[in-house]
Amino acid sequence: MNKLSALIPSFLFVIILIATGAIPKQADDKIIIAFGSCSHQDKEQKLWDDIVSEKPALWIWLGDNIYGDSEDMNVLRSKYSKQKADTGYQKLLKLCPVIGTWDDHDYGMNDGGKNYKMKDASQQAMLDFLDVPKNDPRRTRKGVYTSYDLATKIAKVKVILLDTRFFRDDLVKENGKYIPQQNGTVLGEEQWKWLEGELNASDADVHIIASSIQVIPEEHDFEKWANFSNERKRLLDLITNAGTKNPVLISGDRHIGEISMIAWNNELIYEVTSSSLTHGWSSIRPEANKYRPASIVYSENYGVLEISKSANKIRMASQIKSDGKIVGSSAKIN
């Protein structure tokens, strides 16, 4: 576990975070956490100023943080360096802590899983990009999964970053489409054991669970948890059976923005998908998702989660924004 709470005892105490970005002072009645995915280092990165203007307490990368697609670590590192040098992104780095997981393109192999042969070296390159300390458990452990605890005046927030690449079994493809299978793993047993421990032991008021690929949607033909139906059920069962307070899933990958929600074991679970930061779909096309209460966002976008408290009730407002405008939103009060 990475204790952001150890680094951030309150939003007013920011001096010791100068090395990695000081927390901007938050309003007394809310916490803002921003997130996004799919940033191509060679394309225009126009959203960083809008993201910075949100004054987030935290930025979460959801994967495809670069488009590396190579077994050559020099290529990956060069692309990470270009992304990191972007002037807009540098503003964010100076504003707040940045954490994240990976997806396939920064992993190094399109739709890649456990059989990508350079995954160990790629893991180190990704951790270097995120300025992860050399003594962090991820430096010696397989996979980039981890968690962070945020202790604030409003709520205890746990951020869980899943690794959907390092251990994932091969996909089954027919006629250019991925075919759902009942068996197979997304997380691998070691990561599952860790996740169960994190959720069962948590006393947080809010749980943000980051997955690079979508969890709730079932109908599209691309990568998703539903391609391994047993794993999707296991994750949703774990979230509800562990008594996880105020869970919200965040995901990327799809080059669209959308909000999904599902009633599972009498618990309403939201998922906010934010993708892409630099390139949406080249043309508008329909995509079925029976769990989507509103429309798809096709333009470049980022996500914002606002956590507030009133009358001892936690309110979570999820928003997808494009060019500073809200293009999708939902709210939950508990």
N, C-alpha and C positions, 0 to 999 in steps of 0.2 A: 504494500500500500504506500502511495506517495501522499504525504500529509501536507496538502496545501494549507490545512488548518494550522500546521506548525509554522508555516511561512506567513500565514495571514490570520493572526489572532483576531483582528477586526479590520474592517475596511478603512479605518482611520490610521492604522499602523502599517506604513508602506515602505519605510526606509530600507529595510533589508531585502526588498525585492528589486532594487535598482538594477542589479546585474541582469535580471531576466525580464524586466519591465515592471514598473510599479503599478499597483492597482489604482486606477482612477477613483477618486472619492465618489461613492455611490450615494444616492438619495437614501434617507433614513427609512423609507418605506418600501424599497424594492431593490432587487438584485437583477442585473442584466448579464446574461451569458449568450454569446454569439457563436455561430458555427457555420461551417460550409464545406464544400468538397469540389473536386474536379477543377483544378487550377492549372491550366497549361502555361508553362513558363515562357513560351514563345508568342502568346497571344496577349491582347490588351487586357490589363487588369484594372478595370475601371471602378470596382466596387469597394476598394480598400478605404477610400475617404469616407464613404457612407458608413462603413463598418466602424471606423474610428469615431465617427460622430455619434454613434450609439453609446460611447464610453463604456464598453463592456468591462465587467470584472474579470472575464476569462474568454479566450478564443479556443474553440475546439476544431481541429482538423478531422474530417470524417473520411479521408482517403483520397487517392488520386491527387495528392498534394503536389505532385509533378507528373508529367507523362514521360516516364523513363523507358519502359519496355525494352530492357536490355539485360544481358547477362554480364555485361562489362561494367564493373563498379566505377570505373573512371567516367563512363558516360552518365551513370546515375548521379554521381557526386557533382559533376559539372552542371547538370540540370538543377539539382538542389541548390547549388551556389547561385545560379541565375535567378531562381525563385526567391531566394533569401535576400538578394540584392535589390529586388524591386523596391522603388522608393515608397510606394504606398504601403507595402507589407512592412517595411522598416518602421513606418509610423506606428503600426499596430504592435510590433515587437517592443517599442519603447513605451507603449501605453499600458499593456497588461500581460500577464502570463499567457503563454501559448502551449497547448498540449495537443495530443492527437493520436490517431491510429492510422493504418494504411489501408489501401484497397489494391486492386490488381496492377494498375499502371505504375504506381510508385513502388510496389512490391517487385516489379520487374518483368512480369509476364501477364499478358492479357488473359483475364479470367483464370489466372493461375491459382493453384492450390498447393498441396503438400509436396508435389513432385517437382516444383521449381528448384533446380539444383543450386542456385546461388542465394537461397533465402537467408542463410546465416550471415553472409557478408552484407546482403541488402538490409538486414535488420540493423546492423551497426551504422550504415549510411543514413538510414532513416532517423535513428536515435541521435546521430550527430546533427542532423538538420534541426531537430527539436531541442538541441542543447541539453540533452539528458545527461546528468552527471555520470561519471565513470563508475561510481559505486552503486548506481541504481540496479535493482535486481534484474531488470531487462537486459543489462549488459552481459549477463552470464546465463540467463534463462532462455529457453526456447519460446519464441513468440513475443509480441509487443503488447499484450494485454496488461492492463494495470488499473488502479483506481486512485482517486483523489478525494479527500475530505475537505470541504469548505465550511468553516465555522463562521457564521455571521450573526448579526443581531436579529435578523429576521427568521432564519431557519438554518438547520444543519443540512447541507447539500452533499450528497455523494455522487461523484461522477465515475462511471465505470466504462472503460474503453475496452471493447472486445477485439480480438484478432480473428477475422474470418478467412484468413489466408493460410497461415503457417501449417495448420493441421487439417485443412479441409480436404475431404476425399474428392476424387475426380467426378466431374459432372457427366451426365449421359446426354448425348445429343443425337437427334434424329431430324433429318430434313432441315438442318440449320437452326433447330429450336432445342432448347434444353428441356428434357423430359423429367418431370418430378419422380423421385424414387423414395420409397419408404425408409430404406436403411441408408447407412453412411453418416458421416459426422461433419459438422461445420467447425466446432470448437476443439474437438479432441478431449479425451477423458481428463487429462491434467488440467486443462483450462476449465472444464466443467466443474471439477472438484473445487478449484479456486473460486469460481463464480458462486457456487452454492454457499461456500463459506462466507463470502463477502455479503451476500444478501441475507443469509440467516442470522448473521451477527450484527447487522446494521441497525443503528438507532436513528438514522437520518430522517429528516422530515420530507425530503425530496430526493428522488433517485433519477439521475439522468443516465440512461444506458445507451452508449454509442455503438452502432454496428455499421460497418461500411456499406453493407448491402441491406435491402429492405427486409423487414421482418413480417409485417402484417399483410401486404398485398400478395395475392396468390395467382392472379390471372395472366400476367404478362409472361412472355417467353424467355426472358433474360435471367440474369443471376438474381437469386432471392433465396431466403431461408426456406420457402415452400418447395424448393427443389429437393430438400431433404425433410420430408414432412414430419418424421419423428423428432428431428432437432428443433423444428419450429414449435411443435407441441410441447417439447421438453422445456424450452425457454419460457413460453407463456405460462405453463404450469408452475415453473419455479418462481416466476415473478409474483404470481398470485398466492401460491401456497406458502411462500416465505413471509407473507404479510407485508410485502414491500410497500411502503408509504409513498403515495404520489409518484408512481412511476411514469416516466415519459421516455419513449424511444426516439433517438435521432439517427438519421441515416443519410447516405448520399448516393453516388454511383449512377443514377438514372438520367442525368442531364434534364431533369424536370424538378419542379418543386410541387409538393402536395402534402396534405395532412390526411392521415388515415386513422380510423378508430375502430376498435373491436371490443365487444363485451365478452370477457373470458372468465369463467368461474365467478360470475357476478361482479366482476371488476372491469371498469371501463379503462382501456389502455389506449393512449394516443401514440402516434408515430409522426414525427415531422421529418420529411425528406427535403433536403436542400441541396440542389445540384443544378447547374454548374456555375462556378464563379466566373468563368471566362467564355464558355461556349455552350449555349443551349442547343436544342434540336434545330437543324437547318430548315425544317418545315414542320408545320403543325400537323400532328396526326393523333387520332384518338387512341387511348390506351385504357382498357377496362380495369377497374378497381372498385369492387362492390363496397369496399370499406372507406372510400373517399367521399366525404360529405359535400365537397365543393369542387371547384374546377382545377385543372392542371395549370401550373405556371411554366410557360415555355421559355421565358427570357432568363438571362443570367440573374442569379438570386443568392441570398444568404438567409440564414435563420436566426431568430432572436427568441430567447426564452426569458420572460420577465416573471420573477418570483416576488410576490408581495404578501403581506399579512395584514388582516383586518379582523378585529373581534376574535382573535385567536384562531382564525381560519387561514389556511394557506391558499393562495390563488396563483395559478400558473397560466400565463397568457403566452401562447405560442404564435409566432408570426413568421411569415416568409416575406422578405422584402426584395424589391428590385428597383434600382435607381432611387432609393430612399422612400419608395412608396410601399405600403402594405398591400400585398397581392394575395394573401391567404392568412387566416387566423383562426384560433380556437382558444377556449378558456376552460379551466377546470377549477372548481372550488372544493376544498375538503377540510 
